[in-house]
Amino acid sequence: MKTVIITGASSGIGLACAHRFAQGGWQLVLIARRSVRLTELGQELKKELNTTSFLLTGDVRSPQTSSQLTDLLQKNNIIPDLLINNAGLART
């Protein structure tokens, strides 16, 4: 099974990517700052597509989040196949 890490997964492009990769049968590692939205997404993907998702609430700019991601990957013996580094703050 292939694994994708998606940052900024709780909305916009990250959310769309999570749905698309889940439909393709990928295992997901989803990272976002908004815990409630992230949890809802994980539950939705599990219910609708029976997708395995690992959820990490955090800001990718934080060294703590980087350490938590490393721990999550090692603990679950995950070697990611793809990173969609989508996190960011768009301002107009």
mmCIF file of the C-alpha atoms, coordinates in Angstrom:
data_MODEL
# 
_entry.id   MODEL 
# 
loop_
_atom_site.group_PDB 
_atom_site.id 
_atom_site.type_symbol 
_atom_site.label_atom_id 
_atom_site.label_alt_id 
_atom_site.label_comp_id 
_atom_site.label_asym_id 
_atom_site.label_entity_id 
_atom_site.label_seq_id 
_atom_site.pdbx_PDB_ins_code 
_atom_site.Cartn_x 
_atom_site.Cartn_y 
_atom_site.Cartn_z 
_atom_site.occupancy 
_atom_site.B_iso_or_equiv 
_atom_site.pdbx_formal_charge 
_atom_site.auth_seq_id 
_atom_site.auth_comp_id 
_atom_site.auth_asym_id 
_atom_site.auth_atom_id 
_atom_site.pdbx_PDB_model_num 
ATOM 1  C CA . MET A 1 1  ? 0.000   0.000  0.000  1.00 0.00 ? 1  MET A CA 1 
ATOM 2  C CA . LYS A 1 2  ? 1.326   3.432  -0.901 1.00 0.00 ? 2  LYS A CA 1 
ATOM 3  C CA . THR A 1 3  ? 1.422   6.225  1.663  1.00 0.00 ? 3  THR A CA 1 
ATOM 4  C CA . VAL A 1 4  ? 1.079   9.962  1.121  1.00 0.00 ? 4  VAL A CA 1 
ATOM 5  C CA . ILE A 1 5  ? 1.787   12.718 3.641  1.00 0.00 ? 5  ILE A CA 1 
ATOM 6  C CA . ILE A 1 6  ? -0.441  15.747 3.099  1.00 0.00 ? 6  ILE A CA 1 
ATOM 7  C CA . THR A 1 7  ? 0.170   18.989 4.978  1.00 0.00 ? 7  THR A CA 1 
ATOM 8  C CA . GLY A 1 8  ? -2.604  21.554 5.210  1.00 0.00 ? 8  GLY A CA 1 
ATOM 9  C CA . ALA A 1 9  ? -5.082  18.694 4.922  1.00 0.00 ? 9  ALA A CA 1 
ATOM 10 C CA . SER A 1 10 ? -8.044  20.302 6.689  1.00 0.00 ? 10 SER A CA 1 
ATOM 11 C CA . SER A 1 11 ? -9.144  22.592 3.839  1.00 0.00 ? 11 SER A CA 1 
ATOM 12 C CA . GLY A 1 12 ? -8.692  23.653 0.240  1.00 0.00 ? 12 GLY A CA 1 
ATOM 13 C CA . ILE A 1 13 ? -6.203  21.809 -1.942 1.00 0.00 ? 13 ILE A CA 1 
ATOM 14 C CA . GLY A 1 14 ? -5.006  19.608 0.937  1.00 0.00 ? 14 GLY A CA 1 
ATOM 15 C CA . LEU A 1 15 ? -8.559  18.472 1.650  1.00 0.00 ? 15 LEU A CA 1 
ATOM 16 C CA . ALA A 1 16 ? -9.175  17.737 -2.038 1.00 0.00 ? 16 ALA A CA 1 
ATOM 17 C CA . CYS A 1 17 ? -5.913  15.768 -2.224 1.00 0.00 ? 17 CYS A CA 1 
ATOM 18 C CA . ALA A 1 18 ? -6.867  13.738 0.845  1.00 0.00 ? 18 ALA A CA 1 
ATOM 19 C CA . HIS A 1 19 ? -10.140 12.720 -0.799 1.00 0.00 ? 19 HIS A CA 1 
ATOM 20 C CA . ARG A 1 20 ? -8.481  11.919 -4.132 1.00 0.00 ? 20 ARG A CA 1 
ATOM 21 C CA . PHE A 1 21 ? -5.725  9.763  -2.658 1.00 0.00 ? 21 PHE A CA 1 
ATOM 22 C CA . ALA A 1 22 ? -8.196  8.014  -0.343 1.00 0.00 ? 22 ALA A CA 1 
ATOM 23 C CA . GLN A 1 23 ? -10.303 7.146  -3.390 1.00 0.00 ? 23 GLN A CA 1 
ATOM 24 C CA . GLY A 1 24 ? -7.166  5.657  -4.937 1.00 0.00 ? 24 GLY A CA 1 
ATOM 25 C CA . GLY A 1 25 ? -6.628  3.375  -1.929 1.00 0.00 ? 25 GLY A CA 1 
ATOM 26 C CA . TRP A 1 26 ? -3.626  5.172  -0.456 1.00 0.00 ? 26 TRP A CA 1 
ATOM 27 C CA . GLN A 1 27 ? -2.818  5.238  3.250  1.00 0.00 ? 27 GLN A CA 1 
ATOM 28 C CA . LEU A 1 28 ? -2.841  8.841  4.468  1.00 0.00 ? 28 LEU A CA 1 
ATOM 29 C CA . VAL A 1 29 ? -0.763  10.836 6.932  1.00 0.00 ? 29 VAL A CA 1 
ATOM 30 C CA . LEU A 1 30 ? -2.712  14.061 7.337  1.00 0.00 ? 30 LEU A CA 1 
ATOM 31 C CA . ILE A 1 31 ? -1.287  17.140 9.040  1.00 0.00 ? 31 ILE A CA 1 
ATOM 32 C CA . ALA A 1 32 ? -3.198  20.324 9.837  1.00 0.00 ? 32 ALA A CA 1 
ATOM 33 C CA . ARG A 1 33 ? -3.478  22.981 12.520 1.00 0.00 ? 33 ARG A CA 1 
ATOM 34 C CA . ARG A 1 34 ? -7.240  22.618 12.996 1.00 0.00 ? 34 ARG A CA 1 
ATOM 35 C CA . SER A 1 35 ? -7.768  19.553 15.142 1.00 0.00 ? 35 SER A CA 1 
ATOM 36 C CA . VAL A 1 36 ? -11.565 19.396 14.868 1.00 0.00 ? 36 VAL A CA 1 
ATOM 37 C CA . ARG A 1 37 ? -11.552 19.590 11.068 1.00 0.00 ? 37 ARG A CA 1 
ATOM 38 C CA . LEU A 1 38 ? -8.732  17.069 10.857 1.00 0.00 ? 38 LEU A CA 1 
ATOM 39 C CA . THR A 1 39 ? -10.562 14.594 13.096 1.00 0.00 ? 39 THR A CA 1 
ATOM 40 C CA . GLU A 1 40 ? -13.783 15.026 11.107 1.00 0.00 ? 40 GLU A CA 1 
ATOM 41 C CA . LEU A 1 41 ? -11.866 14.394 7.881  1.00 0.00 ? 41 LEU A CA 1 
ATOM 42 C CA . GLY A 1 42 ? -10.281 11.225 9.236  1.00 0.00 ? 42 GLY A CA 1 
ATOM 43 C CA . GLN A 1 43 ? -13.674 9.921  10.369 1.00 0.00 ? 43 GLN A CA 1 
ATOM 44 C CA . GLU A 1 44 ? -15.305 10.814 7.051  1.00 0.00 ? 44 GLU A CA 1 
ATOM 45 C CA . LEU A 1 45 ? -12.626 9.062  4.990  1.00 0.00 ? 45 LEU A CA 1 
ATOM 46 C CA . LYS A 1 46 ? -12.793 5.972  7.204  1.00 0.00 ? 46 LYS A CA 1 
ATOM 47 C CA . LYS A 1 47 ? -16.581 5.772  6.962  1.00 0.00 ? 47 LYS A CA 1 
ATOM 48 C CA . GLU A 1 48 ? -16.954 6.516  3.252  1.00 0.00 ? 48 GLU A CA 1 
ATOM 49 C CA . LEU A 1 49 ? -13.823 4.919  1.797  1.00 0.00 ? 49 LEU A CA 1 
ATOM 50 C CA . ASN A 1 50 ? -12.467 2.659  4.581  1.00 0.00 ? 50 ASN A CA 1 
ATOM 51 C CA . THR A 1 51 ? -9.215  4.606  4.418  1.00 0.00 ? 51 THR A CA 1 
ATOM 52 C CA . THR A 1 52 ? -6.437  4.277  6.960  1.00 0.00 ? 52 THR A CA 1 
ATOM 53 C CA . SER A 1 53 ? -5.443  7.770  8.085  1.00 0.00 ? 53 SER A CA 1 
ATOM 54 C CA . PHE A 1 54 ? -2.877  8.878  10.617 1.00 0.00 ? 54 PHE A CA 1 
ATOM 55 C CA . LEU A 1 55 ? -3.710  12.340 11.936 1.00 0.00 ? 55 LEU A CA 1 
ATOM 56 C CA . LEU A 1 56 ? -1.270  14.879 13.309 1.00 0.00 ? 56 LEU A CA 1 
ATOM 57 C CA . THR A 1 57 ? -2.408  18.249 14.578 1.00 0.00 ? 57 THR A CA 1 
ATOM 58 C CA . GLY A 1 58 ? 0.335   20.817 14.350 1.00 0.00 ? 58 GLY A CA 1 
ATOM 59 C CA . ASP A 1 59 ? 2.042   23.602 12.459 1.00 0.00 ? 59 ASP A CA 1 
ATOM 60 C CA . VAL A 1 60 ? 4.664   22.374 9.990  1.00 0.00 ? 60 VAL A CA 1 
ATOM 61 C CA . ARG A 1 61 ? 6.841   25.393 10.870 1.00 0.00 ? 61 ARG A CA 1 
ATOM 62 C CA . SER A 1 62 ? 7.244   24.000 14.387 1.00 0.00 ? 62 SER A CA 1 
ATOM 63 C CA . PRO A 1 63 ? 10.175  21.715 15.256 1.00 0.00 ? 63 PRO A CA 1 
ATOM 64 C CA . GLN A 1 64 ? 7.813   19.947 17.680 1.00 0.00 ? 64 GLN A CA 1 
ATOM 65 C CA . THR A 1 65 ? 5.481   18.990 14.814 1.00 0.00 ? 65 THR A CA 1 
ATOM 66 C CA . SER A 1 66 ? 8.452   17.697 12.816 1.00 0.00 ? 66 SER A CA 1 
ATOM 67 C CA . SER A 1 67 ? 9.514   15.535 15.748 1.00 0.00 ? 67 SER A CA 1 
ATOM 68 C CA . GLN A 1 68 ? 5.954   14.258 16.219 1.00 0.00 ? 68 GLN A CA 1 
ATOM 69 C CA . LEU A 1 69 ? 5.766   13.353 12.529 1.00 0.00 ? 69 LEU A CA 1 
ATOM 70 C CA . THR A 1 70 ? 9.061   11.468 12.721 1.00 0.00 ? 70 THR A CA 1 
ATOM 71 C CA . ASP A 1 71 ? 7.836   9.587  15.793 1.00 0.00 ? 71 ASP A CA 1 
ATOM 72 C CA . LEU A 1 72 ? 4.506   8.751  14.119 1.00 0.00 ? 72 LEU A CA 1 
ATOM 73 C CA . LEU A 1 73 ? 6.250   7.395  11.014 1.00 0.00 ? 73 LEU A CA 1 
ATOM 74 C CA . GLN A 1 74 ? 8.735   5.314  13.013 1.00 0.00 ? 74 GLN A CA 1 
ATOM 75 C CA . LYS A 1 75 ? 6.148   3.985  15.475 1.00 0.00 ? 75 LYS A CA 1 
ATOM 76 C CA . ASN A 1 76 ? 3.880   2.809  12.657 1.00 0.00 ? 76 ASN A CA 1 
ATOM 77 C CA . ASN A 1 77 ? 6.703   1.612  10.388 1.00 0.00 ? 77 ASN A CA 1 
ATOM 78 C CA . ILE A 1 78 ? 5.628   4.001  7.628  1.00 0.00 ? 78 ILE A CA 1 
ATOM 79 C CA . ILE A 1 79 ? 7.886   4.847  4.716  1.00 0.00 ? 79 ILE A CA 1 
ATOM 80 C CA . PRO A 1 80 ? 6.083   7.564  2.753  1.00 0.00 ? 80 PRO A CA 1 
ATOM 81 C CA . ASP A 1 81 ? 5.919   7.351  -1.024 1.00 0.00 ? 81 ASP A CA 1 
ATOM 82 C CA . LEU A 1 82 ? 4.817   10.934 -1.594 1.00 0.00 ? 82 LEU A CA 1 
ATOM 83 C CA . LEU A 1 83 ? 4.718   14.294 0.199  1.00 0.00 ? 83 LEU A CA 1 
ATOM 84 C CA . ILE A 1 84 ? 2.196   16.959 -0.730 1.00 0.00 ? 84 ILE A CA 1 
ATOM 85 C CA . ASN A 1 85 ? 3.589   19.962 1.108  1.00 0.00 ? 85 ASN A CA 1 
ATOM 86 C CA . ASN A 1 86 ? 0.488   22.130 0.844  1.00 0.00 ? 86 ASN A CA 1 
ATOM 87 C CA . ALA A 1 87 ? 0.448   23.933 4.195  1.00 0.00 ? 87 ALA A CA 1 
ATOM 88 C CA . GLY A 1 88 ? 0.493   27.666 3.986  1.00 0.00 ? 88 GLY A CA 1 
ATOM 89 C CA . LEU A 1 89 ? -1.383  30.830 4.605  1.00 0.00 ? 89 LEU A CA 1 
ATOM 90 C CA . ALA A 1 90 ? -2.742  32.546 1.527  1.00 0.00 ? 90 ALA A CA 1 
ATOM 91 C CA . ARG A 1 91 ? -3.535  36.226 1.765  1.00 0.00 ? 91 ARG A CA 1 
ATOM 92 C CA . THR A 1 92 ? -5.025  38.474 -0.863 1.00 0.00 ? 92 THR A CA 1 
# 
